[in-house]
Amino acid sequence: MKEVGVIVELARGSALDRNLRADTPPSVQSGRVVLDHLPPDENGRLGPPSAGEVIMSVPSPEALKRDWQEVSDTVGQTDTGDQPPVIIVEAAEYLREDEVAGVLDAADRADRTVIVRILADV
């Protein structure tokens, strides 16, 4: 099993960034989930990813938990070639362990690293 399963791309200085620093999920503390703090645009948002292939988009992290079976199936069944699969999250203020756990499990089952890109604050 690889060490890093999920890379979470988020805007540096965002509410999500501050909340993750204040209350870091165990999977981030262990290094299985890595945070990639990116510079936001003038509106505090991230644009489309420059690497990887978008395989699904959800409105919030809660959907990652609620639709965990769809996340698992999509990560496992989508062939992205050499590109890592990317899940877009439209907006988030918090990212909890139970929300990222399903993505991490799907990444482990598929033996791939998955990128979760958070586009904006709520």
C-alpha positions as CSV (number, residue, x, y, z in Angstrom):
1,M,0.0,0.0,0.0
2,K,1.3,3.4,-0.9
3,E,1.8,6.0,1.8
4,V,0.0,8.9,0.3
5,G,-3.5,8.1,-0.9
6,V,-5.2,11.5,-1.3
7,I,-3.8,14.9,-2.1
8,V,-6.2,17.7,-1.1
9,E,-5.6,20.9,-3.1
10,L,-7.0,24.0,-1.3
11,A,-6.5,27.8,-1.5
12,R,-3.8,29.1,0.8
13,G,-5.3,31.2,3.6
14,S,-8.9,30.1,3.0
15,A,-11.4,29.3,5.7
16,L,-10.8,25.6,5.0
17,D,-7.0,26.1,5.3
18,R,-7.5,27.8,8.7
19,N,-9.9,25.2,9.9
20,L,-7.7,22.3,8.9
21,R,-4.8,23.9,10.8
22,A,-6.9,24.3,13.9
23,D,-8.5,20.8,13.7
24,T,-6.3,18.4,11.6
25,P,-8.0,15.1,10.7
26,P,-6.1,12.0,11.7
27,S,-5.5,10.9,8.1
28,V,-3.7,14.2,7.5
29,Q,-1.7,13.9,10.7
30,S,-0.6,10.4,9.6
31,G,0.5,11.6,6.2
32,R,-2.0,9.4,4.3
33,V,-3.7,12.6,3.2
34,V,-1.5,15.5,2.1
35,L,-2.6,19.1,1.9
36,D,-1.4,21.1,-1.1
37,H,-1.8,24.8,-0.3
38,L,-2.2,26.7,-3.6
39,P,-2.3,30.4,-4.3
40,P,-5.9,31.5,-5.0
41,D,-7.1,33.9,-7.7
42,E,-8.2,37.4,-6.9
43,N,-11.6,36.0,-5.8
44,G,-10.0,33.5,-3.4
45,R,-10.9,30.6,-5.6
46,L,-8.9,27.9,-7.3
47,G,-9.3,27.4,-11.1
48,P,-9.4,24.0,-12.9
49,P,-6.6,21.6,-12.1
50,S,-3.5,21.7,-14.2
51,A,-2.7,18.0,-13.6
52,G,-4.9,14.9,-13.5
53,E,-8.2,14.0,-15.1
54,V,-11.5,15.2,-13.5
55,I,-13.6,12.1,-12.8
56,M,-16.4,13.6,-10.7
57,S,-17.6,16.8,-9.2
58,V,-19.5,17.2,-5.9
59,P,-21.0,20.4,-4.3
60,S,-19.4,19.8,-0.8
61,P,-17.3,17.4,1.2
62,E,-20.5,16.0,2.8
63,A,-21.3,14.4,-0.7
64,L,-18.0,12.4,-0.4
65,K,-19.3,10.8,2.7
66,R,-23.0,10.5,1.6
67,D,-22.1,9.1,-1.9
68,W,-19.1,7.0,-0.8
69,Q,-20.1,4.1,-3.0
70,E,-20.3,6.2,-6.1
71,V,-16.9,7.7,-5.2
72,S,-15.4,4.2,-4.7
73,D,-16.9,2.9,-8.0
74,T,-15.8,6.0,-10.0
75,V,-12.2,6.0,-8.6
76,G,-11.9,2.2,-9.2
77,Q,-13.5,2.0,-12.6
78,T,-12.3,5.2,-14.4
79,D,-9.1,4.8,-16.5
80,T,-7.2,8.0,-16.4
81,G,-4.0,6.6,-17.9
82,D,-1.0,8.2,-16.5
83,Q,-3.0,11.1,-15.0
84,P,-4.2,10.9,-11.4
85,P,-8.0,11.0,-10.9
86,V,-9.3,14.3,-9.7
87,I,-12.5,14.9,-7.7
88,I,-13.7,18.5,-7.7
89,V,-15.4,19.8,-4.6
90,E,-17.2,23.1,-5.4
91,A,-17.0,24.6,-1.9
92,A,-15.9,23.7,1.6
93,E,-15.3,25.4,4.9
94,Y,-14.4,22.1,6.8
95,L,-13.1,18.7,5.7
96,R,-13.7,16.0,8.3
97,E,-12.1,12.6,8.7
98,D,-15.3,10.8,7.7
99,E,-15.6,12.8,4.5
100,V,-12.1,12.0,3.3
101,A,-12.1,8.4,4.6
102,G,-14.2,7.1,1.7
103,V,-11.9,8.7,-0.9
104,L,-8.8,7.3,0.9
105,D,-10.4,3.9,1.0
106,A,-11.2,4.1,-2.8
107,A,-7.6,5.2,-3.5
108,D,-6.2,2.3,-1.5
109,R,-8.5,-0.2,-3.3
110,A,-7.6,1.1,-6.7
111,D,-3.9,1.5,-5.7
112,R,-3.8,5.1,-7.0
113,T,-3.4,8.5,-5.5
114,V,-6.5,10.6,-5.8
115,I,-6.5,14.4,-5.9
116,V,-9.4,16.2,-4.2
117,R,-9.5,19.9,-5.4
118,I,-11.5,22.3,-3.3
119,L,-12.4,25.2,-5.5
120,A,-13.8,27.8,-3.0
121,D,-14.9,28.5,0.6
122,V,-18.6,28.2,1.4
